[in-house]
Amino acid sequence: MTEHECDMLLTLQWPAVVRWAKRQEEAWIKGFALSIAGKGKRQDWLPSPKQERLMRRLIDAQRADDQALLNGEGLIELVED
């Protein structure tokens, strides 16, 4: 991952991942997302290959959950009588 790619990912996508991660049951997801957000503030930091893979997986998972919500999955339907 280049420095530019990392900056774009952390600036444009990672805040949504952090918000999503805070709603997850698995503590490691929240911890990882917050850890990456903190490390990403350091100017010279780049994720390791393993961190990058996990970051991309979490971005994909967050997008899938958001898409499911947009499609109405998991939402309670309100029916007027």
PDB file with SEQRES, HELIX, SHEET and CRYST1 records, atoms N, CA, C and O in Angstrom:
SEQRES   1 A   81  MET THR GLU HIS GLU CYS ASP MET LEU LEU THR LEU GLN          
SEQRES   2 A   81  TRP PRO ALA VAL VAL ARG TRP ALA LYS ARG GLN GLU GLU          
SEQRES   3 A   81  ALA TRP ILE LYS GLY PHE ALA LEU SER ILE ALA GLY LYS          
SEQRES   4 A   81  GLY LYS ARG GLN ASP TRP LEU PRO SER PRO LYS GLN GLU          
SEQRES   5 A   81  ARG LEU MET ARG ARG LEU ILE ASP ALA GLN ARG ALA ASP          
SEQRES   6 A   81  ASP GLN ALA LEU LEU ASN GLY GLU GLY LEU ILE GLU LEU          
SEQRES   7 A   81  VAL GLU ASP                                                  
HELIX    1 AA1 GLU A    3  MET A    8  1                                   6    
HELIX    2 AA2 LEU A    9  GLN A   13  3                                   5    
HELIX    3 AA3 TRP A   14  ALA A   21  1                                   8    
HELIX    4 AA4 ALA A   27  LYS A   39  1                                  13    
HELIX    5 AA5 PRO A   49  LEU A   70  1                                  22    
CRYST1    1.000    1.000    1.000  90.00  90.00  90.00 P 1           1          
ATOM      1  N   MET A   1       0.855  -1.166   0.000  1.00  0.00           N  
ATOM      2  CA  MET A   1       0.000   0.000   0.000  1.00  0.00           C  
ATOM      3  C   MET A   1       0.902   1.228   0.000  1.00  0.00           C  
ATOM      4  O   MET A   1       1.828   1.342   0.802  1.00  0.00           O  
ATOM      5  N   THR A   2       0.610   2.136  -0.911  1.00  0.00           N  
ATOM      6  CA  THR A   2       1.394   3.364  -0.956  1.00  0.00           C  
ATOM      7  C   THR A   2       0.920   4.320   0.137  1.00  0.00           C  
ATOM      8  O   THR A   2      -0.143   4.139   0.730  1.00  0.00           O  
ATOM      9  N   GLU A   3       1.727   5.326   0.380  1.00  0.00           N  
ATOM     10  CA  GLU A   3       1.365   6.322   1.384  1.00  0.00           C  
ATOM     11  C   GLU A   3       0.070   7.038   0.983  1.00  0.00           C  
ATOM     12  O   GLU A   3      -0.782   7.315   1.828  1.00  0.00           O  
ATOM     13  N   HIS A   4      -0.066   7.331  -0.309  1.00  0.00           N  
ATOM     14  CA  HIS A   4      -1.281   8.000  -0.796  1.00  0.00           C  
ATOM     15  C   HIS A   4      -2.513   7.113  -0.608  1.00  0.00           C  
ATOM     16  O   HIS A   4      -3.558   7.586  -0.161  1.00  0.00           O  
ATOM     17  N   GLU A   5      -2.390   5.831  -0.948  1.00  0.00           N  
ATOM     18  CA  GLU A   5      -3.512   4.899  -0.752  1.00  0.00           C  
ATOM     19  C   GLU A   5      -3.910   4.827   0.718  1.00  0.00           C  
ATOM     20  O   GLU A   5      -5.095   4.817   1.052  1.00  0.00           O  
ATOM     21  N   CYS A   6      -2.919   4.778   1.580  1.00  0.00           N  
ATOM     22  CA  CYS A   6      -3.185   4.712   3.020  1.00  0.00           C  
ATOM     23  C   CYS A   6      -3.904   5.976   3.489  1.00  0.00           C  
ATOM     24  O   CYS A   6      -4.874   5.900   4.242  1.00  0.00           O  
ATOM     25  N   ASP A   7      -3.427   7.134   3.043  1.00  0.00           N  
ATOM     26  CA  ASP A   7      -4.075   8.391   3.418  1.00  0.00           C  
ATOM     27  C   ASP A   7      -5.527   8.429   2.951  1.00  0.00           C  
ATOM     28  O   ASP A   7      -6.410   8.844   3.701  1.00  0.00           O  
ATOM     29  N   MET A   8      -5.774   8.002   1.723  1.00  0.00           N  
ATOM     30  CA  MET A   8      -7.133   8.012   1.183  1.00  0.00           C  
ATOM     31  C   MET A   8      -8.034   7.056   1.967  1.00  0.00           C  
ATOM     32  O   MET A   8      -9.166   7.396   2.311  1.00  0.00           O  
ATOM     33  N   LEU A   9      -7.523   5.870   2.243  1.00  0.00           N  
ATOM     34  CA  LEU A   9      -8.308   4.874   2.969  1.00  0.00           C  
ATOM     35  C   LEU A   9      -8.641   5.363   4.377  1.00  0.00           C  
ATOM     36  O   LEU A   9      -9.786   5.265   4.820  1.00  0.00           O  
ATOM     37  N   LEU A  10      -7.641   5.887   5.072  1.00  0.00           N  
ATOM     38  CA  LEU A  10      -7.853   6.339   6.452  1.00  0.00           C  
ATOM     39  C   LEU A  10      -8.731   7.584   6.525  1.00  0.00           C  
ATOM     40  O   LEU A  10      -9.463   7.772   7.496  1.00  0.00           O  
ATOM     41  N   THR A  11      -8.663   8.425   5.514  1.00  0.00           N  
ATOM     42  CA  THR A  11      -9.439   9.662   5.513  1.00  0.00           C  
ATOM     43  C   THR A  11     -10.874   9.448   5.057  1.00  0.00           C  
ATOM     44  O   THR A  11     -11.806   9.989   5.651  1.00  0.00           O  
ATOM     45  N   LEU A  12     -11.051   8.659   4.002  1.00  0.00           N  
ATOM     46  CA  LEU A  12     -12.372   8.541   3.388  1.00  0.00           C  
ATOM     47  C   LEU A  12     -13.183   7.338   3.856  1.00  0.00           C  
ATOM     48  O   LEU A  12     -14.410   7.408   3.917  1.00  0.00           O  
ATOM     49  N   GLN A  13     -12.514   6.238   4.185  1.00  0.00           N  
ATOM     50  CA  GLN A  13     -13.246   5.015   4.487  1.00  0.00           C  
ATOM     51  C   GLN A  13     -13.175   4.592   5.945  1.00  0.00           C  
ATOM     52  O   GLN A  13     -14.137   4.039   6.477  1.00  0.00           O  
ATOM     53  N   TRP A  14     -12.065   4.841   6.584  1.00  0.00           N  
ATOM     54  CA  TRP A  14     -11.874   4.301   7.928  1.00  0.00           C  
ATOM     55  C   TRP A  14     -12.818   4.886   8.977  1.00  0.00           C  
ATOM     56  O   TRP A  14     -13.233   4.147   9.869  1.00  0.00           O  
ATOM     57  N   PRO A  15     -13.183   6.172   8.923  1.00  0.00           N  
ATOM     58  CA  PRO A  15     -14.138   6.671   9.929  1.00  0.00           C  
ATOM     59  C   PRO A  15     -15.456   5.887   9.941  1.00  0.00           C  
ATOM     60  O   PRO A  15     -16.014   5.635  11.008  1.00  0.00           O  
ATOM     61  N   ALA A  16     -15.950   5.506   8.775  1.00  0.00           N  
ATOM     62  CA  ALA A  16     -17.185   4.708   8.713  1.00  0.00           C  
ATOM     63  C   ALA A  16     -16.953   3.320   9.294  1.00  0.00           C  
ATOM     64  O   ALA A  16     -17.838   2.757   9.939  1.00  0.00           O  
ATOM     65  N   VAL A  17     -15.771   2.771   9.067  1.00  0.00           N  
ATOM     66  CA  VAL A  17     -15.445   1.450   9.618  1.00  0.00           C  
ATOM     67  C   VAL A  17     -15.402   1.518  11.142  1.00  0.00           C  
ATOM     68  O   VAL A  17     -15.890   0.612  11.817  1.00  0.00           O  
ATOM     69  N   VAL A  18     -14.824   2.579  11.682  1.00  0.00           N  
ATOM     70  CA  VAL A  18     -14.749   2.729  13.143  1.00  0.00           C  
ATOM     71  C   VAL A  18     -16.155   2.814  13.737  1.00  0.00           C  
ATOM     72  O   VAL A  18     -16.444   2.167  14.744  1.00  0.00           O  
ATOM     73  N   ARG A  19     -17.030   3.610  13.115  1.00  0.00           N  
ATOM     74  CA  ARG A  19     -18.411   3.705  13.618  1.00  0.00           C  
ATOM     75  C   ARG A  19     -19.099   2.349  13.551  1.00  0.00           C  
ATOM     76  O   ARG A  19     -19.798   1.963  14.488  1.00  0.00           O  
ATOM     77  N   TRP A  20     -18.908   1.622  12.457  1.00  0.00           N  
ATOM     78  CA  TRP A  20     -19.488   0.291  12.293  1.00  0.00           C  
ATOM     79  C   TRP A  20     -18.909  -0.674  13.328  1.00  0.00           C  
ATOM     80  O   TRP A  20     -19.643  -1.456  13.932  1.00  0.00           O  
ATOM     81  N   ALA A  21     -17.591  -0.616  13.530  1.00  0.00           N  
ATOM     82  CA  ALA A  21     -16.914  -1.535  14.451  1.00  0.00           C  
ATOM     83  C   ALA A  21     -17.415  -1.366  15.883  1.00  0.00           C  
ATOM     84  O   ALA A  21     -17.488  -2.339  16.634  1.00  0.00           O  
ATOM     85  N   LYS A  22     -17.752  -0.161  16.257  1.00  0.00           N  
ATOM     86  CA  LYS A  22     -18.247   0.092  17.613  1.00  0.00           C  
ATOM     87  C   LYS A  22     -19.580  -0.598  17.872  1.00  0.00           C  
ATOM     88  O   LYS A  22     -19.957  -0.805  19.025  1.00  0.00           O  
ATOM     89  N   ARG A  23     -20.292  -0.953  16.814  1.00  0.00           N  
ATOM     90  CA  ARG A  23     -21.585  -1.630  16.963  1.00  0.00           C  
ATOM     91  C   ARG A  23     -21.463  -3.155  16.917  1.00  0.00           C  
ATOM     92  O   ARG A  23     -22.461  -3.854  17.091  1.00  0.00           O  
ATOM     93  N   GLN A  24     -20.271  -3.672  16.688  1.00  0.00           N  
ATOM     94  CA  GLN A  24     -20.069  -5.109  16.570  1.00  0.00           C  
ATOM     95  C   GLN A  24     -19.884  -5.754  17.937  1.00  0.00           C  
ATOM     96  O   GLN A  24     -19.425  -5.116  18.884  1.00  0.00           O  
ATOM     97  N   GLU A  25     -20.250  -7.024  18.020  1.00  0.00           N  
ATOM     98  CA  GLU A  25     -20.117  -7.761  19.280  1.00  0.00           C  
ATOM     99  C   GLU A  25     -18.677  -8.169  19.563  1.00  0.00           C  
ATOM    100  O   GLU A  25     -18.268  -8.234  20.722  1.00  0.00           O  
ATOM    101  N   GLU A  26     -17.910  -8.443  18.522  1.00  0.00           N  
ATOM    102  CA  GLU A  26     -16.534  -8.911  18.704  1.00  0.00           C  
ATOM    103  C   GLU A  26     -15.637  -7.750  19.132  1.00  0.00           C  
ATOM    104  O   GLU A  26     -15.486  -6.769  18.404  1.00  0.00           O  
ATOM    105  N   ALA A  27     -15.054  -7.871  20.305  1.00  0.00           N  
ATOM    106  CA  ALA A  27     -14.221  -6.798  20.860  1.00  0.00           C  
ATOM    107  C   ALA A  27     -12.980  -6.548  20.012  1.00  0.00           C  
ATOM    108  O   ALA A  27     -12.512  -5.412  19.931  1.00  0.00           O  
ATOM    109  N   TRP A  28     -12.439  -7.587  19.377  1.00  0.00           N  
ATOM    110  CA  TRP A  28     -11.212  -7.398  18.605  1.00  0.00           C  
ATOM    111  C   TRP A  28     -11.456  -6.491  17.407  1.00  0.00           C  
ATOM    112  O   TRP A  28     -10.552  -5.765  16.994  1.00  0.00           O  
ATOM    113  N   ILE A  29     -12.663  -6.517  16.838  1.00  0.00           N  
ATOM    114  CA  ILE A  29     -12.958  -5.656  15.688  1.00  0.00           C  
ATOM    115  C   ILE A  29     -12.904  -4.194  16.119  1.00  0.00           C  
ATOM    116  O   ILE A  29     -12.277  -3.366  15.457  1.00  0.00           O  
ATOM    117  N   LYS A  30     -13.560  -3.888  17.222  1.00  0.00           N  
ATOM    118  CA  LYS A  30     -13.542  -2.520  17.736  1.00  0.00           C  
ATOM    119  C   LYS A  30     -12.115  -2.100  18.079  1.00  0.00           C  
ATOM    120  O   LYS A  30     -11.678  -1.008  17.715  1.00  0.00           O  
ATOM    121  N   GLY A  31     -11.395  -2.972  18.779  1.00  0.00           N  
ATOM    122  CA  GLY A  31     -10.025  -2.658  19.167  1.00  0.00           C  
ATOM    123  C   GLY A  31      -9.113  -2.435  17.975  1.00  0.00           C  
ATOM    124  O   GLY A  31      -8.303  -1.508  17.969  1.00  0.00           O  
ATOM    125  N   PHE A  32      -9.244  -3.287  16.964  1.00  0.00           N  
ATOM    126  CA  PHE A  32      -8.413  -3.155  15.771  1.00  0.00           C  
ATOM    127  C   PHE A  32      -8.726  -1.854  15.042  1.00  0.00           C  
ATOM    128  O   PHE A  32      -7.815  -1.119  14.659  1.00  0.00           O  
ATOM    129  N   ALA A  33     -10.010  -1.567  14.849  1.00  0.00           N  
ATOM    130  CA  ALA A  33     -10.404  -0.352  14.127  1.00  0.00           C  
ATOM    131  C   ALA A  33      -9.897   0.898  14.838  1.00  0.00           C  
ATOM    132  O   ALA A  33      -9.377   1.812  14.198  1.00  0.00           O  
ATOM    133  N   LEU A  34     -10.047   0.939  16.148  1.00  0.00           N  
ATOM    134  CA  LEU A  34      -9.581   2.099  16.908  1.00  0.00           C  
ATOM    135  C   LEU A  34      -8.057   2.195  16.906  1.00  0.00           C  
ATOM    136  O   LEU A  34      -7.498   3.290  16.848  1.00  0.00           O  
ATOM    137  N   SER A  35      -7.390   1.044  16.970  1.00  0.00           N  
ATOM    138  CA  SER A  35      -5.932   1.028  16.941  1.00  0.00           C  
ATOM    139  C   SER A  35      -5.402   1.578  15.619  1.00  0.00           C  
ATOM    140  O   SER A  35      -4.473   2.385  15.600  1.00  0.00           O  
ATOM    141  N   ILE A  36      -5.995   1.139  14.529  1.00  0.00           N  
ATOM    142  CA  ILE A  36      -5.566   1.612  13.210  1.00  0.00           C  
ATOM    143  C   ILE A  36      -5.846   3.109  13.073  1.00  0.00           C  
ATOM    144  O   ILE A  36      -5.031   3.846  12.519  1.00  0.00           O  
ATOM    145  N   ALA A  37      -6.990   3.555  13.575  1.00  0.00           N  
ATOM    146  CA  ALA A  37      -7.312   4.987  13.519  1.00  0.00           C  
ATOM    147  C   ALA A  37      -6.257   5.799  14.269  1.00  0.00           C  
ATOM    148  O   ALA A  37      -5.840   6.859  13.802  1.00  0.00           O  
ATOM    149  N   GLY A  38      -5.833   5.309  15.415  1.00  0.00           N  
ATOM    150  CA  GLY A  38      -4.810   6.007  16.183  1.00  0.00           C  
ATOM    151  C   GLY A  38      -3.456   5.993  15.500  1.00  0.00           C  
ATOM    152  O   GLY A  38      -2.782   7.021  15.422  1.00  0.00           O  
ATOM    153  N   LYS A  39      -3.055   4.822  15.001  1.00  0.00           N  
ATOM    154  CA  LYS A  39      -1.762   4.715  14.315  1.00  0.00           C  
ATOM    155  C   LYS A  39      -1.748   5.538  13.037  1.00  0.00           C  
ATOM    156  O   LYS A  39      -0.715   6.086  12.652  1.00  0.00           O  
ATOM    157  N   GLY A  40      -2.900   5.620  12.385  1.00  0.00           N  
ATOM    158  CA  GLY A  40      -2.986   6.356  11.134  1.00  0.00           C  
ATOM    159  C   GLY A  40      -2.748   7.843  11.283  1.00  0.00           C  
ATOM    160  O   GLY A  40      -2.505   8.534  10.293  1.00  0.00           O  
ATOM    161  N   LYS A  41      -2.813   8.342  12.495  1.00  0.00           N  
ATOM    162  CA  LYS A  41      -2.556   9.763  12.729  1.00  0.00           C  
ATOM    163  C   LYS A  41      -1.066  10.085  12.696  1.00  0.00           C  
ATOM    164  O   LYS A  41      -0.672  11.244  12.567  1.00  0.00           O  
ATOM    165  N   ARG A  42      -0.238   9.035  12.816  1.00  0.00           N  
ATOM    166  CA  ARG A  42       1.208   9.253  12.739  1.00  0.00           C  
ATOM    167  C   ARG A  42       1.596   9.423  11.277  1.00  0.00           C  
ATOM    168  O   ARG A  42       1.211   8.622  10.425  1.00  0.00           O  
ATOM    169  N   GLN A  43       2.343  10.446  11.001  1.00  0.00           N  
ATOM    170  CA  GLN A  43       2.659  10.809   9.627  1.00  0.00           C  
ATOM    171  C   GLN A  43       3.434   9.726   8.873  1.00  0.00           C  
ATOM    172  O   GLN A  43       3.219   9.545   7.675  1.00  0.00           O  
ATOM    173  N   ASP A  44       4.314   9.019   9.537  1.00  0.00           N  
ATOM    174  CA  ASP A  44       5.171   8.052   8.855  1.00  0.00           C  
ATOM    175  C   ASP A  44       4.653   6.621   8.921  1.00  0.00           C  
ATOM    176  O   ASP A  44       5.372   5.701   8.534  1.00  0.00           O  
ATOM    177  N   TRP A  45       3.433   6.403   9.396  1.00  0.00           N  
ATOM    178  CA  TRP A  45       2.917   5.050   9.591  1.00  0.00           C  
ATOM    179  C   TRP A  45       2.289   4.495   8.326  1.00  0.00           C  
ATOM    180  O   TRP A  45       1.558   5.194   7.623  1.00  0.00           O  
ATOM    181  N   LEU A  46       2.579   3.237   8.042  1.00  0.00           N  
ATOM    182  CA  LEU A  46       1.908   2.461   7.003  1.00  0.00           C  
ATOM    183  C   LEU A  46       1.555   1.109   7.609  1.00  0.00           C  
ATOM    184  O   LEU A  46       2.319   0.580   8.416  1.00  0.00           O  
ATOM    185  N   PRO A  47       0.408   0.540   7.232  1.00  0.00           N  
ATOM    186  CA  PRO A  47       0.036  -0.761   7.793  1.00  0.00           C  
ATOM    187  C   PRO A  47       0.931  -1.873   7.262  1.00  0.00           C  
ATOM    188  O   PRO A  47       1.444  -1.800   6.145  1.00  0.00           O  
ATOM    189  N   SER A  48       1.107  -2.899   8.081  1.00  0.00           N  
ATOM    190  CA  SER A  48       1.817  -4.093   7.626  1.00  0.00           C  
ATOM    191  C   SER A  48       0.917  -4.804   6.615  1.00  0.00           C  
ATOM    192  O   SER A  48      -0.273  -4.498   6.536  1.00  0.00           O  
ATOM    193  N   PRO A  49       1.458  -5.742   5.846  1.00  0.00           N  
ATOM    194  CA  PRO A  49       0.606  -6.487   4.908  1.00  0.00           C  
ATOM    195  C   PRO A  49      -0.578  -7.173   5.600  1.00  0.00           C  
ATOM    196  O   PRO A  49      -1.681  -7.195   5.056  1.00  0.00           O  
ATOM    197  N   LYS A  50      -0.356  -7.732   6.794  1.00  0.00           N  
ATOM    198  CA  LYS A  50      -1.451  -8.384   7.516  1.00  0.00           C  
ATOM    199  C   LYS A  50      -2.498  -7.357   7.949  1.00  0.00           C  
ATOM    200  O   LYS A  50      -3.698  -7.603   7.822  1.00  0.00           O  
ATOM    201  N   GLN A  51      -2.049  -6.211   8.461  1.00  0.00           N  
ATOM    202  CA  GLN A  51      -2.987  -5.161   8.854  1.00  0.00           C  
ATOM    203  C   GLN A  51      -3.784  -4.673   7.646  1.00  0.00           C  
ATOM    204  O   GLN A  51      -4.990  -4.441   7.740  1.00  0.00           O  
ATOM    205  N   GLU A  52      -3.105  -4.520   6.519  1.00  0.00           N  
ATOM    206  CA  GLU A  52      -3.788  -4.063   5.308  1.00  0.00           C  
ATOM    207  C   GLU A  52      -4.881  -5.044   4.891  1.00  0.00           C  
ATOM    208  O   GLU A  52      -5.984  -4.629   4.537  1.00  0.00           O  
ATOM    209  N   ARG A  53      -4.582  -6.336   4.933  1.00  0.00           N  
ATOM    210  CA  ARG A  53      -5.593  -7.349   4.579  1.00  0.00           C  
ATOM    211  C   ARG A  53      -6.802  -7.255   5.506  1.00  0.00           C  
ATOM    212  O   ARG A  53      -7.946  -7.296   5.051  1.00  0.00           O  
ATOM    213  N   LEU A  54      -6.544  -7.128   6.805  1.00  0.00           N  
ATOM    214  CA  LEU A  54      -7.649  -7.004   7.760  1.00  0.00           C  
ATOM    215  C   LEU A  54      -8.434  -5.714   7.554  1.00  0.00           C  
ATOM    216  O   LEU A  54      -9.660  -5.705   7.660  1.00  0.00           O  
ATOM    217  N   MET A  55      -7.738  -4.641   7.263  1.00  0.00           N  
ATOM    218  CA  MET A  55      -8.418  -3.375   7.012  1.00  0.00           C  
ATOM    219  C   MET A  55      -9.363  -3.501   5.825  1.00  0.00           C  
ATOM    220  O   MET A  55     -10.509  -3.056   5.886  1.00  0.00           O  
ATOM    221  N   ARG A  56      -8.883  -4.102   4.755  1.00  0.00           N  
ATOM    222  CA  ARG A  56      -9.719  -4.256   3.556  1.00  0.00           C  
ATOM    223  C   ARG A  56     -10.904  -5.187   3.824  1.00  0.00           C  
ATOM    224  O   ARG A  56     -12.001  -4.955   3.316  1.00  0.00           O  
ATOM    225  N   ARG A  57     -10.689  -6.232   4.614  1.00  0.00           N  
ATOM    226  CA  ARG A  57     -11.802  -7.129   4.971  1.00  0.00           C  
ATOM    227  C   ARG A  57     -12.858  -6.396   5.793  1.00  0.00           C  
ATOM    228  O   ARG A  57     -14.055  -6.591   5.582  1.00  0.00           O  
ATOM    229  N   LEU A  58     -12.420  -5.555   6.728  1.00  0.00           N  
ATOM    230  CA  LEU A  58     -13.375  -4.802   7.538  1.00  0.00           C  
ATOM    231  C   LEU A  58     -14.113  -3.756   6.706  1.00  0.00           C  
ATOM    232  O   LEU A  58     -15.301  -3.518   6.922  1.00  0.00           O  
ATOM    233  N   ILE A  59     -13.423  -3.137   5.765  1.00  0.00           N  
ATOM    234  CA  ILE A  59     -14.093  -2.190   4.866  1.00  0.00           C  
ATOM    235  C   ILE A  59     -15.172  -2.911   4.071  1.00  0.00           C  
ATOM    236  O   ILE A  59     -16.286  -2.407   3.935  1.00  0.00           O  
ATOM    237  N   ASP A  60     -14.847  -4.089   3.544  1.00  0.00           N  
ATOM    238  CA  ASP A  60     -15.835  -4.874   2.792  1.00  0.00           C  
ATOM    239  C   ASP A  60     -17.017  -5.272   3.671  1.00  0.00           C  
ATOM    240  O   ASP A  60     -18.165  -5.205   3.232  1.00  0.00           O  
ATOM    241  N   ALA A  61     -16.746  -5.685   4.907  1.00  0.00           N  
ATOM    242  CA  ALA A  61     -17.819  -6.089   5.822  1.00  0.00           C  
ATOM    243  C   ALA A  61     -18.711  -4.903   6.170  1.00  0.00           C  
ATOM    244  O   ALA A  61     -19.934  -5.032   6.223  1.00  0.00           O  
ATOM    245  N   GLN A  62     -18.098  -3.758   6.404  1.00  0.00           N  
ATOM    246  CA  GLN A  62     -18.870  -2.552   6.727  1.00  0.00           C  
ATOM    247  C   GLN A  62     -19.750  -2.160   5.551  1.00  0.00           C  
ATOM    248  O   GLN A  62     -20.917  -1.814   5.738  1.00  0.00           O  
ATOM    249  N   ARG A  63     -19.206  -2.210   4.350  1.00  0.00           N  
ATOM    250  CA  ARG A  63     -19.999  -1.870   3.159  1.00  0.00           C  
ATOM    251  C   ARG A  63     -21.149  -2.849   2.965  1.00  0.00           C  
ATOM    252  O   ARG A  63     -22.255  -2.443   2.608  1.00  0.00           O  
ATOM    253  N   ALA A  64     -20.901  -4.125   3.196  1.00  0.00           N  
ATOM    254  CA  ALA A  64     -21.955  -5.131   3.043  1.00  0.00           C  
ATOM    255  C   ALA A  64     -23.081  -4.882   4.045  1.00  0.00           C  
ATOM    256  O   ALA A  64     -24.257  -4.985   3.695  1.00  0.00           O  
ATOM    257  N   ASP A  65     -22.727  -4.555   5.289  1.00  0.00           N  
ATOM    258  CA  ASP A  65     -23.749  -4.253   6.298  1.00  0.00           C  
ATOM    259  C   ASP A  65     -24.543  -3.005   5.922  1.00  0.00           C  
ATOM    260  O   ASP A  65     -25.765  -2.976   6.066  1.00  0.00           O  
ATOM    261  N   ASP A  66     -23.848  -1.976   5.442  1.00  0.00           N  
ATOM    262  CA  ASP A  66     -24.542  -0.757   5.029  1.00  0.00           C  
ATOM    263  C   ASP A  66     -25.477  -1.033   3.860  1.00  0.00           C  
ATOM    264  O   ASP A  66     -26.594  -0.518   3.819  1.00  0.00           O  
ATOM    265  N   GLN A  67     -25.020  -1.847   2.907  1.00  0.00           N  
ATOM    266  CA  GLN A  67     -25.859  -2.176   1.759  1.00  0.00           C  
ATOM    267  C   GLN A  67     -27.088  -2.964   2.199  1.00  0.00           C  
ATOM    268  O   GLN A  67     -28.181  -2.749   1.675  1.00  0.00           O  
ATOM    269  N   ALA A  68     -26.920  -3.866   3.147  1.00  0.00           N  
ATOM    270  CA  ALA A  68     -28.054  -4.637   3.656  1.00  0.00           C  
ATOM    271  C   ALA A  68     -29.081  -3.710   4.300  1.00  0.00           C  
ATOM    272  O   ALA A  68     -30.286  -3.904   4.137  1.00  0.00           O  
ATOM    273  N   LEU A  69     -28.605  -2.708   5.027  1.00  0.00           N  
ATOM    274  CA  LEU A  69     -29.530  -1.749   5.638  1.00  0.00           C  
ATOM    275  C   LEU A  69     -30.262  -0.937   4.578  1.00  0.00           C  
ATOM    276  O   LEU A  69     -31.455  -0.665   4.709  1.00  0.00           O  
ATOM    277  N   LEU A  70     -29.541  -0.549   3.524  1.00  0.00           N  
ATOM    278  CA  LEU A  70     -30.182   0.203   2.445  1.00  0.00           C  
ATOM    279  C   LEU A  70     -31.235  -0.632   1.732  1.00  0.00           C  
ATOM    280  O   LEU A  70     -32.230  -0.100   1.240  1.00  0.00           O  
ATOM    281  N   ASN A  71     -31.014  -1.935   1.679  1.00  0.00           N  
ATOM    282  CA  ASN A  71     -31.961  -2.840   1.031  1.00  0.00           C  
ATOM    283  C   ASN A  71     -33.106  -3.230   1.956  1.00  0.00           C  
ATOM    284  O   ASN A  71     -34.005  -3.970   1.553  1.00  0.00           O  
ATOM    285  N   GLY A  72     -33.082  -2.740   3.189  1.00  0.00           N  
ATOM    286  CA  GLY A  72     -34.160  -3.019   4.126  1.00  0.00           C  
ATOM    287  C   GLY A  72     -33.978  -4.273   4.937  1.00  0.00           C  
ATOM    288  O   GLY A  72     -34.874  -4.645   5.695  1.00  0.00           O  
ATOM    289  N   GLU A  73     -32.848  -4.941   4.807  1.00  0.00           N  
ATOM    290  CA  GLU A  73     -32.604  -6.153   5.582  1.00  0.00           C  
ATOM    291  C   GLU A  73     -32.229  -5.765   7.004  1.00  0.00           C  
ATOM    292  O   GLU A  73     -31.416  -4.864   7.217  1.00  0.00           O  
ATOM    293  N   GLY A  74     -32.811  -6.434   7.956  1.00  0.00           N  
ATOM    294  CA  GLY A  74     -32.467  -6.175   9.344  1.00  0.00           C  
ATOM    295  C   GLY A  74     -33.207  -4.997   9.952  1.00  0.00           C  
ATOM    296  O   GLY A  74     -33.007  -4.670  11.123  1.00  0.00           O  
ATOM    297  N   LEU A  75     -34.043  -4.370   9.178  1.00  0.00           N  
ATOM    298  CA  LEU A  75     -34.810  -3.255   9.716  1.00  0.00           C  
ATOM    299  C   LEU A  75     -36.207  -3.725  10.084  1.00  0.00           C  
ATOM    300  O   LEU A  75     -36.770  -4.605   9.433  1.00  0.00           O  
ATOM    301  N   ILE A  76     -36.750  -3.141  11.113  1.00  0.00           N  
ATOM    302  CA  ILE A  76     -38.113  -3.462  11.529  1.00  0.00           C  
ATOM    303  C   ILE A  76     -39.063  -2.669  10.632  1.00  0.00           C  
ATOM    304  O   ILE A  76     -38.951  -1.450  10.509  1.00  0.00           O  
ATOM    305  N   GLU A  77     -39.979  -3.370  10.023  1.00  0.00           N  
ATOM    306  CA  GLU A  77     -40.942  -2.690   9.164  1.00  0.00           C  
ATOM    307  C   GLU A  77     -42.071  -2.123  10.009  1.00  0.00           C  
ATOM    308  O   GLU A  77     -42.624  -2.807  10.871  1.00  0.00           O  
ATOM    309  N   LEU A  78     -42.397  -0.888   9.756  1.00  0.00           N  
ATOM    310  CA  LEU A  78     -43.506  -0.239  10.443  1.00  0.00           C  
ATOM    311  C   LEU A  78     -44.727  -0.324   9.536  1.00  0.00           C  
ATOM    312  O   LEU A  78     -44.694   0.110   8.385  1.00  0.00           O  
ATOM    313  N   VAL A  79     -45.780  -0.875  10.060  1.00  0.00           N  
ATOM    314  CA  VAL A  79     -47.002  -1.042   9.282  1.00  0.00           C  
ATOM    315  C   VAL A  79     -48.091  -0.206   9.927  1.00  0.00           C  
ATOM    316  O   VAL A  79     -48.373  -0.335  11.118  1.00  0.00           O  
ATOM    317  N   GLU A  80     -48.696   0.649   9.122  1.00  0.00           N  
ATOM    318  CA  GLU A  80     -49.798   1.460   9.629  1.00  0.00           C  
ATOM    319  C   GLU A  80     -51.093   0.674   9.512  1.00  0.00           C  
ATOM    320  O   GLU A  80     -51.334   0.003   8.509  1.00  0.00           O  
ATOM    321  N   ASP A  81     -51.920   0.759  10.538  1.00  0.00           N  
ATOM    322  CA  ASP A  81     -53.212   0.058  10.512  1.00  0.00           C  
ATOM    323  C   ASP A  81     -54.255   0.889   9.811  1.00  0.00           C  
ATOM    324  O   ASP A  81     -55.405   0.465   9.691  1.00  0.00           O  
TER     325      ASP A  81                                                      
END                                                                             
